[in-house]
Amino acid sequence: MSQVDNEEHTWALISWVIPLVGGILGLIMKPNSNYVKHWSYLSISFGLLIIVVEVVLGIISIPFIFMPILHLIISVVLSTLIGLGFLIVWIIGILRERSVIYWKPAVIYDIARMMGAQ
């Protein structure tokens, strides 16, 4: 575990707590900090993943708009379960950041690496 100063710790937390926007702010405010960069890229990829999943769920539910039961299952139940999954990942990320752990969640980290994270 490397030394992370208080300011880096704060910007990494801001990056993760506010997906997408916080990540962009973290990259702007602390561009030379590897710790902030790590959490910023994770935040940006996490925010993009949330947006993509919600759009896909919306598109999938359109054909079922005239079938109320299927539409309800897809748009409410499935969306709620996926949202709960995102919430759990978000909370785990906060706990990992507070512990100064370079966390690498499977899909989120893969997307972050494609964007240029180390």
N, C-alpha and C positions, 0 to 999 in steps of 0.2 A: 504494500500500500504506500503510495507516494504522498508527499506532503502537499496538502491543498489548503491554501490560505482562506480566510473567512469570506473574502469577497468572491473568490471563485466558487466556494461552497454555496453562497447565496445565489449567484447567477446560474449555477447548475440547477438549483432548486426551482428558481423562476422558470428556467427553460423547460423543465419537466412538468411543472404544475399547470402551465398554460400551453397545452400542445399546439404546435405549429407556430403561433405568434411568439410564444416564449422562447422557442428554439431560435427563431430569427433574431430576436433581441439579444439572446446570449451570444450568438455569433458576431453580432455587431459590437457589443460592449466588451467582450473578452475574446478577441480573435486569436490570441496567442496561447490561450490556456487549453491544454489537451483535455483536461477534465470537463471544462465547460463545453468544448467542442463535442465531446462524446455525448453528453446529455442533450446538447442542442440538436445534433443530428438524429438522436433517438426521438426527441420531441417532434421534430419536423416529420419524420417518417411515421410516427404514431398518429399525428394529426391527419396526415394524408391517408393513412389506412382507415381511420374512422370515417372520413369523408367518402372514400371509395366504397366501403362496405355499406354505408347508409344509402348511397346512390344506387348501388346494385340491388339492395333490398327494395327500394322504391320502384325500380324498373321491374323487378320480379313480381311485385304485388299488383301492377297495373292490369295484366290480363285477368286477374281474379276479382276485379272490382265488382262484377255482377254476380259473384258467388260469395255471399257474405261470410260464410263460415271459413272458407279457404283464405279469403282476404283478411279476416280477423286473425287467423293463425299466423299468416305471413307478416302482416304489417304490425301487429301488436305483440303477439307472443314471441315470435322469433326475434323481432327487433329488441324487445325487452331483455331476452336472454343474451343476445350479443352485446347489448349495452352493459349488462351486468358483468360480462366477461371483460369488456374494456375497462370498467371501473376497477375490477380486481387487479388487472395489469397495471393500471395507473397507481393504485395504492401500493402495490409491490415496488413499483419504480420509485415512489417517494421514499419508502423505507430503505431501499438499496442506495439511493442517492445520499440520504442522511447518514448511512453507514460508510460512505466513501468507497463504494464498491462499483467497479466498472461492470455494470450489468449488461448482458448481451442476450435479450429475449429473441427467440428464434426468428420469426418473420420480420419483426421490427428492426432488428439489427441487420438483417440481410438487405432490407430496403435502405437503411442508413449507409451501409457499405457501398451500395450502388451510387449513392449521392456523393460519396467521397470521404466518408468518415474513416478514421484510422483503424 
